[in-house]
Amino acid sequence: MSELGSGNIEIPTPEVVQSNLILVQRDKLFPADSIGHQTFIPQLEGRLRPADIIEARLNQPYQLASPGTKSAERLAADGITTVRDILFLSEEKYKELMRGSHYGLPQAVLKNFNSLITLPHTVLLDSIIPPGYVPSDYRFIPAAQEPAMIHAVNDALATIEPREGDVIRDRYGLETWQPLTRETIARKYGVTRERIRQREALAIRQLARTHRATALLPYASVIERVDEPYFDLQ
């Protein structure tokens, strides 16, 4: 892990992340009779993702009922306090808990894993490619195309000034899967937050220039716009 600035903030190094990538498979994550195995977002299957980030998503606290209610007390008594607890339930147990409720599989659970599908590189592409170039029928980039897209983004970054490229890598979490705030990046480089904002904006303008953006256009046609602020998802 590396420490940035006086705030003693730790982020995973690129080497740690790369060695931590796993091929996402439902049968490796959830019991065969569980809700998670049956309803787990299929777009994630067959993709390489950091194991510790998946684990963090599973361990996030989750409440199916409002705190202080009898339903919440019953769920807590059954040990259901995290996203993992929900997804590991059998279909029979899940239906029992949901009996009389209008809920389907809680959207908070789906959204939690939905954020894992979006590559940081995809979010950067979303900032670089003008909206008019991207068709309206957005879809997630196929797993088989992810390595080529990452390579194309890295090639484009190699053509701009190194410091601007570093700021983009940190800001979008391209190597660590953990996007950093401008304030954190500013501490890392010993400059002001405003200076980081300027470098970020300059880098995006440079990457959007025709000869660079052209190489990225094939991947822009298969990205899905992020519905929520990416920097709030991580």
N, C-alpha and C positions, 0 to 999 in steps of 0.2 A: 504494500500500500504506500501511497505517497502523501506527504503532508504539505498543505498549501497555506502560506501566510501565518500570521500570528493567531488565527482562529483555530489552528490545530485541526483543520478539516481534512478528513481522509477520503480519498476516492480510489477505486481499483485501478491499477496500472493496466495498460493494454495487454501486457503479457499475461496478467492474471485472468483477464477476461477471455482471451483467446484459449487459454488452457482449460477454462471453465465451461466452454460451449458444449452443449449436449444436443443430440437430435431429439426433438420433441416427439414423443409417442404416448398416446393415451394409455396403452396397457402398461407403460412403465411408470405412469404418474398416478393412476387411479385403479382401485379394485374393479374387476370386470363387471360386477353387479351394481356399481355405484352410479349415482347421477352424473358425476364428473366424467366418467367413461362414456356415458350415453349422450351427454349434451355438451361436452367439451368442444370449444370452438374448433371446427375442423380445419380452418385455414392455418392453424398453428402446427398441425401435424406435418412432420417431415421437414421442419425448419430448424436451423441451428440457433439456439438461444442460450444466454448465460444461465446456468443452473441456479446460481444464488439469487438471481432476480425472480425466477419462477418460484423459488422457495419463499422469497419475501412476499410475493403476491398471495401464495397459499396461506401464509401466516398472518395476513392482515386481519385485524379484528373485524368481525361482522355481526350485526344484530338483525335478525329476521323480524323482530317485534320491537315496539317502542320500549325504551328503558322504564322499569318500574311497573310494567303491566304483568298480569299473571302469565301471559304467553311468554314474555321475556324471561320470567323466573323459571318457567317450565323448560325453555330451551337451554338456559344456563345449567339447570339441574341435569339435563341430558348431555352437558359438556359441549354444547354448540356455541362457540364464541368466535370462531375464525372462518375465513373463506374455505379453508381445507375441510373443516367440520361439515360444512354444507355439501361440498362436492363429493365427500367420501360417504355420504348417506346412501343407503340402498333406496331403490325406487319405492319400495313398500314403506320404509320409514319416512321417506320424504313426503309421500302422499299423506301419511298419517299426521305429520306435523302441519301440512298445508291444508288439511281438511277444513272446509268452511272459510277458507281464505280466497281472495280474488287474485292472489299472486301466482305467477308462473315462476320459472327459475329466476330468482332475484336479479334484476338488471345490474345491480351493483357488482354481482359476481361476474356476469358476462363482460361488463365494461372493464373490469379488473384485468381479465385475460385479453380482451380485445386490444388493450394498449400494448401488449407484448407483440402483436403481429406487426406493428408499424416499426420498421427499421429507422434508426436515427438518420440514415442516408436518404430515406424517402422523405423525411420531414425537410431536410435541406433542399432536396429537389423541388419540393413544394414552394420554397422561398425563391428559388432561382428561375424556374421556368414560368414565363408569363402565362396567366390563366387561359388566355385565348388559344394557346397551343394544346391544352389538355382537353380531351373529349369529355362529354358529360357523363358517360357511363363508366365512372371510376370503379376500379376493382383493385384488390390487393395484388401486388406483384407476385407471380408464381414463385414458389420456393426455388425452382431450378434457375431462375433468372437473378436471384439475389446476389450470388457471387460476382456475376458480370456487372451488375449495377454498382456494387461496392467498388469494384476495380475502376469503373468509369468515373465515379465520383473522386476517388483518390488520384486518378490521373489528372483530372481537372484542377484539383487542389495543388498539385505539384507545379502548375503553371503560374501560380500567383505568388506574391511575396511570402516568404516562409512565416513571418510573424502573423500576417493576416490568416494564413492557413492554419496556424496553431490556434488562433482565437476561434476559428470556425470549428475545429475539432473539439475544443473544450466546450464551446457554447452548445453544440448539438450532441455532445457525447459520442462522437463517431467511433472512438477507440475504446471507451470505457463503458458505454451504454448508460452513462449518468451525466446528463447535461448540467453544466455549471452556470450559476448566476454571473452576471457581469461583474458584480462586486467581488465574487470569489476569484474570477479570472484576473481582475485588476490587482488583487493582493498577490496573486501568483507572479505577475510580471512587474509589480512595483509601479503601476501607473494608476491613473484615475479611472473611475467607472465610465466617465464620459469618453475617455480615450478608447476604451474597449468598445463602446458603442460605435464610435467612428470607424474603428478598424473592422468591426463586424459588417457595418453598412458598406464600407469600401470593398470588402471581400465579396459580398453578395453581388455588388455591381460588376466587379471583375468577372465573376463566375457566370453572370448572365450575358456577357458579351457573346456575340453570335458564334465565333469559332469554338468557344468552350461549350456553350449551351447546346449547340448542334449535336455534339457527341452524347449528350444526356437525354435528348428528346425521345429516343426509343423507349426509355424507361419511364418518362413522364406520362406516356400513354397508358401505363398499367398501374399507376399509383392511385391510392385513395386519399382524398383530402382528410386531414385530421379534424374531427368534429370538435374536439376540446383542445385547449392550449397544451401543446406537447410538453412544455416545460413544467406544467403542473401535474403531468401524469407520472413523472419519474420520481 
